[in-house]
């Protein structure tokens, strides 16, 4: 890996920095800066810089895996998230912002909070208690703790099959997908926990149920922060609680928008009733836009992640054979908000994927690269 690319992951700090700097500009606070940066400037930078198809060479693999620099990048965002929540709460309570500016600031923070789900996703796949704790803390800040259960034990098992609530169907728009995945993922997590607890002869309605403990943990955190600022304000700071809920909804809807983009219309071949072919690099939409991949810790190299879930972000690989998105995730999210435009762009690409998806020789060539 080049030094430029290694240092480039520092760009992941750019979003909270933009939110803070834009707020404290000498003239007036620009509270919408976070949204403008992610959904306008980042796509422009993506187009200017271009794509990155380079993979890590085998000789560098072990060194990169054990390089603590890459660990620091993801762990630090959990603490930044907690600091940002406290800062926004302070601003909402003590700064004289208009209602419109309050909403814009909450949206900007919600966008950053969505990236924390991605950070928690990265940490939640690691075989480390310390990483797992941080992953759960990050998810608790956005009221989405059940994600770590459903994603690891549900989505990675059923991805690209009708059984997966996080796989969007051909012709399905983003808004119906939100309903499917938000409700379906929670139900799936509950089912997974019910099966786990049943094997241990533990009641489903128990604090040992991680779905229940996750919901309670988020409520406790939100009530604590609200109470803290209520004491400082000298009266109930209800706006803080509303903010914490709102940024959570924005965060998990954006996360599910990414799921919509990553898996739109892709279904694995059913080789026998209820049994599907192994996940390979043909089963996720990918994007290799250099800058947005730095911001998202290579999330856009999604096929390799599904093949090897525990592979750290710094060594995820690109496959030319994987279905490729025309733009990076930020712009694709914007496009997904407009179903007619999404279908016009993506349906022809999906049809092309289908032409190759069942070609045995093509699949053999792709699978061979997993070695």
N, C-alpha and C positions, 0 to 999 in steps of 0.2 A: 504494500500500500504506500502510495506517495505521501510525503510529509504534508503536502497541500490538502490532500483528502482527509488525512488524519486530523489536522488542525481545523478543517472545514466543519467538523461536527460541533465546533464552538458556536456555529450559526444557530444551533438549537436554542441558545439563550436569547436570540434576537427578538422573539415575540414579547416576552415579559419586559425586555429592555425598551422596546418600541412603545409599549403601553405606558410605562413609567415616564419616559422622556417626553412623549407627546403630551402627557397630562401636565407636566411642569414647565411647559414652554412659557416664555415671558409674557406673551400677549394673552392667551386664553387656553384652557385645556382642550386638547383634541381627543375626546373620549372615544371616537370611532376608529382611532388609529390602528388598533389591533386587527379589526375586520378588514380595513383597507389594505393593510400590509399583507395579510395572508391570502386574500382572494383577488387582489389586483396586482400588487407589486411582486409577490412570489411567482405567479404565473409568467409575468414579464421577464423576470430574472431567469426562470426556467428556459424560456425561449431564447434568451440571449446567450446563456452559457451552453445550453444543449444537453445531450445525454451522456451517460457514463456506462459503458458496457464492460468495463474492466473488472475482472475477478481477482481475488487474492490468490497468489501462487502458493503451492503446497509448502514450500520452504518457509513461508512467513506465517503459516496458519497457527502453529502452537504459540509463537511469540505474541501474535495479536490476541489470541484467546486469553492469555494470562496478563495482558497489559492492563494495569489498573486504571490507566487514563480513561479507557472506554467505560469502565464501571463507574468511575466518578461522574461521568457525563449523565448517566441515567439516574443514579442515586440522588444527585444534587437537585434534580428537578422536583423531587418529592418535597424537599424542604423549601424550595422556591415557591411551590404551589401553596404551601401553608402560609408562607409570608405574604404572598399575593392576596390570598383570601382575607387576611387580617388587614392588609393595606386598603383594599377596596371597601371593606366594612368601615374602616376609619373614615375614608373619604365620603362615603354615603351618609355617615352620621354627622360629621363635623364640617364638611365643606358645603358651601351653599350652591349646590348644583341644581339646575333645572331638571324637571322630570325626564325630558328628552335626553339630556346628557347622562343622567343616571342610567337610563335604559341602554344607551350606547356603550357606556363603560361596563355594564354587566354583560353585554353581548361580547365585548372584547375579552373580558376575563373568561367567559364561557368557552370561547375558542381556545384560549390557552389551557383551560381545564380539560378540553377534549384531548389535547396532546398528552396530558397526564395519564389518561386511560391507555394511550399507546405506550407510555413509559412503564406503567403498571403491567401492561401486556408483556413487554420485554422482560421485566423482572419476574413476573409470575411463571415464566417457563423455565426459570433457572432452578437447579437442584441445590438451593441454598436457603436456609432458614431466614437469614438476614435479608436476602433479596425478596423472599416471600412476604415477610413482614412489611417491607417498604411498598411492595405491590399492593397489599391490602390497605395500607394507609392511604395511598393515592386513590384507590377506588372508593374508599369511605368518604373522601372529600367531595365526591360527585354522586353519592347515593347509588352506586352501581357495583357494590361489592360482589354480588352474585355472578358478575361477569367472569371472575377468576375460576369459578366452579364450572359454569356452563361452557365457557370457551375452551378450557383445557380438557374437560372430560366429555363434552358434548359436541361442540363445533368441530374440533379436530378429528373426531370419530366419524361424524356424519356429513362433513362438508361436501358440497356438490352432490347432495342426494335430497330427495323430497322430505327426509326426516329432519333436516337441518333448518331451524327457523332463521338462521343468519345467512342462508343462501337465497338470493333474490331470484325469482322466476322470470323466464322470458315473457316480455310484454307487461311485466309488473312495474308500476310506477313507484317512486320513492316513498310516497305518502302512505300507500297501502302496505309497503314493506315495513315502514316504521311500526305500524300496528302489529304486523306479523312478528317482527323480531323482538320488539320490546316486551310484548306479552309472552311470546313463545319462548324467549330465552329465560325469562323468570320462571315460567312453568317447567322448563327443562332443568334448570338449576334445582328447583324444588324436588323434582322427580329423582334427580341424581342423589341429592341429600337424603331423601326418603329411603332409597335403596341402600345407601351406605349405612345409615343409622339402623335400619332394619336388620342388617347382618350383624350388628353389634348389640341387638336387643335394646336399643335406646329409642324412646318415644320421639316422634317427629316434632311434636311441640316441646322443644327443649332448647336451652341455650347452646347446646352442642350442635344444633342445626346451624350451619354457617350462613344460611340465607337469613335466618332470624337474627343471628348475632351481628350480621353485616348491616341490616336495616337499623337495628338498635344502636350500633356504633355510630352510624351517620347521624341519627337523631340526637344522640348524646353530644357529638361534636358540634352540630349546628346550634343546639340549645346552649351549650357552653359559650360559644362565640357570641351568640345573641345576648346572653346574660352578662358577659364581660363588657360589651359595649353599652348595655342598658345601665350598668353601674356607672360607667364613665360618663354617660349622657345624663344620668339622673332621672331617666324615665325609660319606659319600654322601647327598645330599639327594634321595632317590628320590621323595619326596612332591611335589617341585617338578615333576619330569617328568610324573608322573601328573596333577597339576593342569593343566598346560599342555595335555595331550592331552584331558582331560575338558572343560575350558572350550571347546576347539575343537569337540568333538562337540556340545555343547549349542548352541554358536553356529551351526554350519551346519545343525543339525536345525531350529532356530528359523527360520533364513533360508528353508529349504525349506518350512517350515510356512506362511510368508508366500506363497511361490510357489503352494502348494496353495490358499490363500484367494483369491489374485488371479486365478487362471485356472480355477477349478473348473468343469468341464463345458462351457466355452466353446470352440467350434470354428468357425473361419472357413469360409465357403462355398467349396467346391471348384468353380472355374469351368472347369477342364479337368484331365485326369489329372495329379495332382501339383502343380497350380498353384492357388493360393488367392487370394481377394480381398484387397485391401490392408487392412492393419490399420486399424481406425477406433475411435472411442470406445465402440463397443458390445462390444469384445473384451477387456475387463478389468473385474473387479469393483473398485469404488471405494468409498471412505468419506471423508466430509468432516467428520469430527468434529475440531473445532478443536484441542483440546489434543494428542491423539495425533499429529496432523499436524505440530505444532510439534516434538514429540519425534523424529519420523521424517523430518523434512525433506521434508514433502509427498509421501512415498512413496505415500500412499493415493490420490493423484491419478494413478493408474497409467496410465490410458488415454492421457493427453496425453504421458506419458513414452514410451510405445510408438510414438506417432505421431512424436514429435520427441525422439529419445534424448539429444541433446546439450543440450536445453533445461534450464538450471539450475533447481534446486528452487524458488527464490523466485518464479519466473514460471510455474510449472505451473498449468494451468487446470482448472476444474471444468466438467463437462458434465452437464446435467440428464438427458440421454438415456442416459448410461452406466449400466450395471447397478449398483445401489447396495446395499452391505452394510447390514444393520440396525445393526451396531455397528462401532466402530473395530477395527483389527487386534489389539490386545492381548486384547480379550474374544473376538474371533473365533478367535484361536489356542486359547484355553481351550476354546471350544465344539468346535473341530475334534478335540480329544482324545477326544471322545465321539461316535463316528460316528452313533449313532441320533439324537442331538440335532442334529448337523450336517445330516443328510439331511432331518430334519423341517423345519428352518428354511430350508435352501438349495434343496432340490429344487423346491419351488413357485416360488421366485424364478427359478430356472433355466428352468423351463417358461415363465414369463412372458417371459423374455429371448428364448427361441426364437420366440415369437409375433411379436416385433418384428424379430428378426434378419434375416429374409429380405424384409422389406417395403422395396421399392425407394425409395419416397418418403421413408420414415423414414430410411433410410441416406443418401440424398442430402442431407437436412436436417442430419444429423449431420456428414457429411464436409465440408459447406460451412463449418462452424465451425472447421475446421483452418486455414483461410487466415489 
